[in-house]
C-alpha cells in the first residue's frame, strides 16, 4: 500500500510503477463528495490498484470545511432519512468500496 500518494498519476504512480519490482496494491488518499479523485480512481482501476479513502467526512478547519455541515448534503440526507455522515460514507463505498476513517 502507498499511503497518500499524490492525486496526479503522472506525478506519482506512473514513475513508481516504472521501476517497482512489486507494484502497490492499494493507494490511500483523501476522497469524499468534494474531493472525488476521478482521474486517480480511473488510473488505479486500470492498473489494478485498489483505492482506499480517508477523511470521507471532510475535515474541520479546512477551506472546504466539514461535509457534515454542508447544506446540499444535509438536504440529500433529509430526503433519504439518513445522516450526512451516512450519505458521505455511502458515496465513498459506491465509488470504491474501501474506507479508512
C-alpha positions in Angstrom: 0.0 0.0 0.0 1.2 3.5 -0.7 -0.5 6.0 1.7 -1.5 9.4 0.5 0.3 9.2 -2.9 -0.3 12.5 -4.9 -3.6 12.9 -6.8 -1.9 13.2 -10.2 -1.0 9.7 -11.6 1.6 11.3 -13.9 3.4 12.9 -11.0 3.2 9.9 -8.6 2.2 6.4 -9.6 3.5 6.3 -13.2 7.1 6.9 -12.1 6.7 4.5 -9.2 5.2 1.8 -11.5 8.1 2.2 -14.0 10.6 0.8 -11.6 8.7 -1.0 -8.8 9.5 -4.7 -8.7 6.4 -5.3 -6.6 3.7 -2.7 -7.6 1.5 -1.2 -5.0 -1.8 -3.0 -4.4 -3.6 0.0 -2.8 -3.4 3.7 -2.6 -4.9 5.5 0.4 -5.9 9.1 -0.4 -8.4 11.7 0.7 -11.8 11.1 -1.0 -15.2 12.5 -0.3 -18.0 14.1 -2.3 -15.9 17.3 -2.7 -12.6 15.6 -3.4 -13.6 12.9 -5.8 -10.2 12.0 -7.3 -11.8 10.9 -10.5 -8.7 10.7 -12.6 -6.7 8.9 -10.0 -9.5 6.5 -9.3 -9.7 5.6 -13.1 -5.9 5.3 -13.3 -5.8 3.0 -10.3 -8.7 0.9 -11.6 -6.9 0.4 -14.9 -3.7 -0.7 -13.1 -5.4 -3.0 -10.6 -4.6 -0.7 -7.7 -7.3 -0.6 -5.0 -8.2 2.9 -3.8 -8.8 3.4 -0.1 -10.5 6.6 1.1 -9.5 8.5 4.2 -11.3 11.6 5.6 -14.6 10.6 3.9 -16.5 13.2 6.1 -14.2 16.1 5.2 -12.3 17.9 8.0 -12.9 20.9 10.2 -10.5 23.8 9.9 -10.0 23.5 6.1 -11.1 25.9 3.4 -13.9 23.5 2.4 -14.8 22.6 6.0 -16.6 19.5 7.1 -19.0 17.8 4.7 -21.2 17.2 7.7 -22.0 20.9 7.8 -22.8 21.1 4.0 -26.4 22.2 3.1 -26.7 20.2 -0.1 -25.6 17.1 1.7 -27.9 17.8 4.6 -30.8 18.1 2.1 -29.9 14.7 0.5 -29.7 13.1 3.9 -33.0 14.6 5.0 -34.7 13.3 1.8 -33.4 9.8 2.4 -33.9 9.7 6.2 -30.2 9.3 6.7 -27.4 11.3 8.4 -24.9 13.4 6.4 -22.2 11.0 7.6 -24.2 8.0 6.2 -24.6 9.8 2.9 -20.9 10.6 2.6 -19.8 7.1 3.6 -22.3 5.5 1.2 -21.0 7.7 -1.6 -17.4 6.6 -1.0 -18.5 3.0 -0.7 -20.3 3.2 -4.0 -17.2 4.7 -5.7 -14.5 2.5 -4.2 -15.8 0.1 -1.5 -12.8 0.8 0.8 -13.0 3.4 3.5 -10.4 4.3 6.2 -11.9 6.8 8.6 
